[in-house]
Amino acid sequence: MSFNGTVQNWAAKNGVNVAVMRDRAVIDKVTRETCPEVRESAIQALQVPDLATALIGF
């Protein structure tokens, strides 16, 4: 599954899909608070400055 698909599934399950669509930076705020290690690993793997940058189509 792609990063975008994973984020869409996660956002839908956690009730933040609309929030992410309105402001992609929400993904960084929420992951920074709830799972900072996973967030940092994803940023490094995707080679982006933040998760919002990696989202396409939101």
C-alpha positions as CSV (number, residue, x, y, z in Angstrom):
1,M,0.0,0.0,0.0
2,S,1.2,3.5,-0.8
3,F,1.9,6.2,1.8
4,N,-1.1,8.1,0.7
5,G,-3.3,5.0,1.0
6,T,-2.0,4.3,4.5
7,V,-2.6,7.9,5.6
8,Q,-6.2,7.8,4.2
9,N,-7.0,4.6,6.0
10,W,-5.4,5.9,9.3
11,A,-7.2,9.2,9.0
12,A,-10.6,7.6,8.3
13,K,-10.2,5.1,11.3
14,N,-9.2,8.0,13.6
15,G,-11.9,10.5,12.5
16,V,-9.4,13.0,11.1
17,N,-9.9,12.5,7.4
18,V,-11.6,15.9,6.8
19,A,-9.0,17.6,9.0
20,V,-6.2,16.2,7.0
21,M,-7.9,17.2,3.7
22,R,-8.3,20.8,5.0
23,D,-4.8,21.0,6.4
24,R,-2.2,18.4,5.6
25,A,0.0,19.6,8.5
26,V,-2.5,17.9,10.8
27,I,-0.8,14.6,10.0
28,D,2.5,15.9,11.4
29,K,0.8,17.4,14.5
30,V,-1.0,14.2,15.4
31,T,1.9,11.9,14.7
32,R,4.3,14.1,16.6
33,E,2.1,13.8,19.6
34,T,1.1,10.1,19.4
35,C,3.9,8.3,17.7
36,P,7.0,10.4,17.3
37,E,9.4,7.5,16.7
38,V,7.2,6.1,13.9
39,R,6.8,9.6,12.4
40,E,10.6,10.2,12.4
41,S,11.2,6.7,10.8
42,A,8.7,7.5,8.0
43,I,10.2,10.9,7.3
44,Q,13.6,9.3,7.0
45,A,12.4,6.5,4.8
46,L,10.4,8.9,2.5
47,Q,13.3,11.4,2.5
48,V,11.0,14.4,3.1
49,P,11.1,17.2,5.7
50,D,7.7,16.3,7.1
51,L,4.8,13.9,6.4
52,A,2.6,16.6,5.0
53,T,5.1,17.1,2.2
54,A,4.8,13.5,1.2
55,L,1.0,13.5,0.8
56,I,-0.3,13.7,-2.7
57,G,-3.9,14.5,-3.5
58,F,-5.1,15.6,-0.1
